[in-house]
């Protein structure tokens, strides 16, 4: 009678351990990347809002012209708001 005692892990146990550790690493990396993107998005949106000047109050036609000049001087995005101001000026 030959009785051998085995010590250590079987191949199935090692595969399960590697799968659990890999899954935990993947979930942790995904969570970390999502948080990092959220922080970067928040920082860029705060930087964009800090560059935007205050909205001028428009009560007269002269105020509207002044607001148009201020918007033309400030280029925050790729589009200009002066076309909208021109239509508002025509309706004023």
N, CA and C of each residue as an Amber inpcrd file, in Angstrom:
protein
   276
   0.8110000  -1.1530000   0.0000000   0.0000000   0.0000000   0.0000000
   0.8760000   1.2460000   0.0000000   0.6460000   1.9490000  -0.9620000
   1.4210000   3.1540000  -1.1070000   0.5040000   4.3500000  -0.8710000
   0.8080000   5.1250000   0.0860000  -0.0070000   6.2850000   0.4550000
   0.8620000   7.5310000   0.3410000   0.5210000   8.3780000  -0.6140000
   1.3170000   9.5970000  -0.7690000   0.4830000  10.7890000  -0.3490000
   1.0670000  11.6470000   0.4080000   0.3620000  12.8560000   0.8180000
   0.8120000  14.0040000  -0.0830000  -0.1660000  14.7610000  -0.5140000
   0.1510000  15.8760000  -1.3930000   0.1410000  17.1680000  -0.5850000
   1.0570000  18.0160000  -0.8840000   1.0590000  19.3340000  -0.2490000
   1.0700000  20.3880000  -1.3480000   0.4420000  21.4970000  -1.0920000
   0.3690000  22.5570000  -2.1040000  -1.0190000  22.6540000  -2.6990000
  -1.1230000  23.4320000  -3.7510000  -2.4060000  23.6650000  -4.3950000
  -2.5290000  22.8240000  -5.6540000  -3.7410000  22.4640000  -5.9780000
  -3.9770000  21.7880000  -7.2520000  -4.0830000  22.8470000  -8.3480000
  -4.0440000  22.4190000  -9.5920000  -4.0900000  23.3550000 -10.7100000
  -5.4300000  24.0920000 -10.7530000  -6.5030000  23.4430000 -10.3770000
  -7.8260000  24.0690000 -10.3510000  -7.8530000  25.1970000  -9.3130000
  -7.3020000  24.9400000  -8.1540000  -7.2710000  25.9650000  -7.1160000
  -6.4360000  27.1730000  -7.5610000  -5.3330000  26.9360000  -8.2390000
  -4.5000000  28.0400000  -8.7210000  -5.2160000  28.8480000  -9.7930000
  -5.9380000  28.1810000 -10.6760000  -6.6770000  28.8910000 -11.7210000
  -7.7670000  29.7620000 -11.0870000  -8.4520000  29.2460000 -10.0900000
  -9.4970000  30.0170000  -9.4140000  -8.9010000  31.2370000  -8.7200000
  -7.7780000  31.0670000  -8.0520000  -7.1200000  32.1780000  -7.3550000
  -6.6750000  33.2460000  -8.3490000  -6.0780000  32.8270000  -9.4660000
  -5.6190000  33.7850000 -10.4800000  -6.8170000  34.5170000 -11.0840000
  -7.9270000  33.8130000 -11.3050000  -9.1210000  34.4430000 -11.8690000
  -9.7040000  35.4730000 -10.9040000  -9.7590000  35.1650000  -9.6330000
 -10.3080000  36.0980000  -8.6440000  -9.4080000  37.3340000  -8.5130000
  -8.1110000  37.1250000  -8.4620000  -7.1830000  38.2580000  -8.3670000
  -7.2460000  39.1030000  -9.6350000  -7.3260000  38.4720000 -10.7940000
  -7.4350000  39.2070000 -12.0550000  -8.7140000  40.0140000 -12.1400000
  -9.8320000  39.4340000 -11.7180000 -11.1010000  40.1340000 -11.7210000
 -11.0690000  41.3360000 -10.7670000 -10.4950000  41.1470000  -9.6050000
 -10.3670000  42.2620000  -8.6560000  -9.4910000  43.3720000  -9.2130000
  -8.4020000  43.0110000  -9.8730000  -7.5320000  44.0180000 -10.4850000
  -8.2230000  44.7690000 -11.6110000  -8.9780000  44.0360000 -12.4230000
  -9.7120000  44.6750000 -13.5170000 -10.7590000  45.6480000 -12.9890000
 -11.5290000  45.2300000 -11.9980000 -12.5440000  46.1130000 -11.4260000
 -11.9130000  47.3290000 -10.7500000 -10.8130000  47.1240000 -10.0610000
 -10.1220000  48.2420000  -9.4150000  -9.5770000  49.2300000 -10.4270000
  -8.9930000  48.7240000 -11.5130000  -8.4560000  49.6050000 -12.5540000
  -9.5780000  50.3740000 -13.2460000 -10.6970000  49.7160000 -13.5130000
 -11.8300000  50.3800000 -14.1460000 -12.3640000  51.5010000 -13.2590000
 -12.5100000  51.2360000 -11.9840000 -12.9850000  52.2500000 -11.0430000
 -11.9990000  53.4200000 -10.9700000 -10.7110000  53.1030000 -10.9250000
  -9.6810000  54.1430000 -10.8650000  -9.7030000  55.0050000 -12.1170000
  -9.8200000  54.3990000 -13.2900000  -9.8340000  55.1510000 -14.5390000
 -11.0690000  56.0360000 -14.6220000 -12.2130000  55.5450000 -14.1440000
 -13.4440000  56.3380000 -14.1640000 -13.3140000  57.5440000 -13.2380000
 -12.7440000  57.3420000 -12.0550000 -12.5630000  58.4510000 -11.1200000
 -11.5760000  59.4780000 -11.6660000 -10.5150000  58.9970000 -12.3060000
  -9.5150000  59.8970000 -12.8700000 -10.1210000  60.7360000 -13.9910000
 -10.9530000  60.1370000 -14.8340000 -11.6120000  60.8730000 -15.9140000
 -12.5980000  61.8850000 -15.3450000 -13.2900000  61.5280000 -14.2820000
 -14.2540000  62.4390000 -13.6700000 -13.5460000  63.6470000 -13.0640000
 -12.4120000  63.4310000 -12.4330000 -11.6450000  64.5410000 -11.8560000
 -11.1210000  65.4530000 -12.9640000 -10.6350000  64.8600000 -14.0490000
 -10.1290000  65.6650000 -15.1590000 -11.2520000  66.4580000 -15.8060000
 -12.4410000  65.8730000 -15.9430000 -13.5770000  66.5670000 -16.5320000
 -14.0260000  67.7150000 -15.6360000 -14.0430000  67.4880000 -14.3330000
 -14.4380000  68.5330000 -13.3850000 -13.4380000  69.6840000 -13.4180000
 -12.1560000  69.3540000 -13.4810000 -11.1280000  70.3970000 -13.5040000
 -11.2100000  71.2150000 -14.7890000 -11.4520000  70.5620000 -15.9210000
 -11.5290000  71.3050000 -17.1790000 -12.7890000  72.1550000 -17.2420000
 -13.9010000  71.6720000 -16.6880000 -15.1200000  72.4810000 -16.7060000
 -14.9870000  73.6740000 -15.7650000 -14.2860000  73.5080000 -14.6700000
 -14.0610000  74.6460000 -13.7750000 -13.1510000  75.6620000 -14.4300000
 -12.1660000  75.2050000 -15.1900000 -11.2670000  76.1250000 -15.8810000
 -12.0150000  76.8890000 -16.9680000 -12.9450000  76.2190000 -17.6630000
 -13.7100000  76.8980000 -18.7000000 -14.6420000  77.9390000 -18.1080000
 -15.2830000  77.6440000 -16.9880000 -16.2050000  78.6130000 -16.4020000
 -15.4610000  79.7790000 -15.7660000 -14.2170000  79.5830000 -15.3790000
 -13.4420000  80.6760000 -14.7980000 -13.0450000  81.6870000 -15.8660000
 -12.9600000  81.2540000 -17.1530000 -12.5470000  82.1430000 -18.2310000
 -13.7030000  82.9320000 -18.8280000 -14.9220000  82.5940000 -18.4950000
 -16.0870000  83.2360000 -19.0930000 -16.3950000  84.5290000 -18.3250000
 -16.5030000  85.6280000 -19.0540000 -16.8160000  86.8930000 -18.3670000
 -18.2790000  86.9270000 -17.9480000 -18.5880000  87.8680000 -17.0930000
 -19.9560000  88.0190000 -16.6180000 -20.8540000  88.4840000 -17.7600000
 -22.1050000  88.0960000 -17.6990000 -23.0680000  88.4690000 -18.7250000
 -23.4650000  89.9280000 -18.5280000 -23.3390000  90.7430000 -19.5810000
 -23.7180000  92.1490000 -19.4350000 -25.2380000  92.3030000 -19.4120000
 -25.6980000  93.3050000 -18.7050000 -27.1240000  93.6120000 -18.6230000
 -27.4870000  94.4630000 -19.8350000 -28.5440000  94.0630000 -20.5380000
 -28.9480000  94.7650000 -21.7550000 -30.2990000  95.4320000 -21.5080000
 -30.2960000  96.7610000 -21.4620000 -31.5280000  97.5290000 -21.2890000
 -31.8200000  98.4160000 -22.4880000 -30.7630000  98.8090000 -23.2070000
 -30.9350000  99.6890000 -24.3540000 -30.1850000  99.1260000 -25.5460000
 -30.3670000  99.7670000 -26.6880000 -29.6640000  99.3430000 -27.8990000
 -28.1570000  99.5240000 -27.7410000 -27.7500000 100.5550000 -27.0540000
 -26.3240000 100.7930000 -26.8280000 -25.7280000  99.6800000 -25.9670000
 -26.4910000  99.2060000 -24.9920000 -26.0220000  98.0920000 -24.1630000
 -25.8620000  96.8200000 -24.9970000 -26.7690000  96.6360000 -25.9490000
 -26.6920000  95.4580000 -26.8060000 -25.4670000  95.5170000 -27.7040000
 -25.1620000  96.6930000 -28.2150000 -23.9640000  96.8700000 -29.0350000
 -22.7070000  96.6390000 -28.2040000 -22.6990000  97.1340000 -26.9850000
 -21.5610000  96.9080000 -26.0930000 -21.3950000  95.4290000 -25.7800000
 -22.4960000  94.7410000 -25.5580000 -22.4330000  93.3040000 -25.2880000
 -21.9160000  92.5420000 -26.5020000 -22.3190000  92.9500000 -27.6890000
 -21.8500000  92.3020000 -28.9210000 -20.3420000  92.4570000 -29.0760000
 -19.8470000  93.6530000 -28.8090000 -18.4060000  93.8970000 -28.9020000
 -17.6460000  93.0630000 -27.8630000 -18.2020000  92.9450000 -26.6560000
 -17.5480000  92.1540000 -25.6060000 -17.5100000  90.6820000 -25.9880000
 -18.5930000  90.1810000 -26.5620000 -18.6160000  88.7830000 -26.9690000
 -17.6940000  88.5220000 -28.1470000 -17.5910000  89.4660000 -29.0710000
 -16.6820000  89.2930000 -30.1940000 -15.2310000  89.2910000 -29.7310000
 -14.9280000  90.0570000 -28.6790000 -13.5610000  90.1120000 -28.1590000
 -13.2020000  88.8490000 -27.3800000 -14.1980000  88.1780000 -26.8280000
 -13.9680000  86.9830000 -26.0280000 -14.3460000  85.7580000 -26.8420000
 -13.3670000  84.9110000 -27.1450000 -13.6510000  83.6830000 -27.8890000
 -13.4530000  82.5100000 -26.9480000 -14.5350000  82.0280000 -26.3550000
 -14.4670000  80.8930000 -25.4370000 -14.5180000  79.6040000 -26.2110000
 -15.4390000  79.5000000 -27.1270000 -15.6000000  78.2940000 -27.9220000
 -15.2540000  78.5630000 -29.3650000 -15.6810000  77.6680000 -30.2310000
 -15.3850000  77.8260000 -31.6430000 -16.4520000  78.6610000 -32.3440000
 -17.5750000  78.9270000 -31.7090000 -18.6390000  79.6920000 -32.3450000
 -18.7540000  81.0560000 -31.6870000 -19.3000000  81.9850000 -32.4230000
 -19.4970000  83.3400000 -31.9020000 -20.9690000  83.5460000 -31.6340000
 -21.2670000  84.2930000 -30.5880000 -22.6510000  84.5920000 -30.2370000
 -23.1390000  85.8700000 -30.8850000 -22.3260000  86.4850000 -31.7140000
 -22.7270000  87.7630000 -32.2870000 -23.8910000  87.6110000 -33.2500000
 -24.0390000  86.4700000 -33.9170000 -25.1790000  86.2930000 -34.8250000
 -26.4860000  86.2930000 -34.0340000 -26.4800000  85.6930000 -32.8630000
 -27.6720000  85.7200000 -32.0220000 -27.9460000  87.1400000 -31.5430000
 -26.9030000  87.8610000 -31.1970000 -27.0880000  89.2450000 -30.7750000
 -27.5830000  90.1110000 -31.9150000 -27.1340000  89.8440000 -33.1530000
 -27.6240000  90.6040000 -34.2950000 -29.1230000  90.4170000 -34.4840000
 -29.5880000  89.1700000 -34.3120000 -31.0170000  88.9340000 -34.4480000
 -31.7850000  89.5840000 -33.3030000 -31.2320000  89.5740000 -32.1160000
 -31.8860000  90.2360000 -30.9870000 -31.9000000  91.7560000 -31.1730000
 -30.8360000  92.2770000 -31.7680000 -30.7640000  93.7180000 -32.0370000
 -31.8300000  94.1250000 -33.0420000 -32.0530000  93.2880000 -34.0340000
 -33.0810000  93.5810000 -35.0340000 -34.4670000  93.5540000 -34.3990000
 -34.6720000  92.6880000 -33.4140000 -35.9670000  92.6000000 -32.7590000
 -36.1420000  93.6060000 -31.6280000 -35.0740000  94.2800000 -31.2520000
 -35.1240000  95.1900000 -30.1120000 -35.7850000  96.4330000 -30.5280000
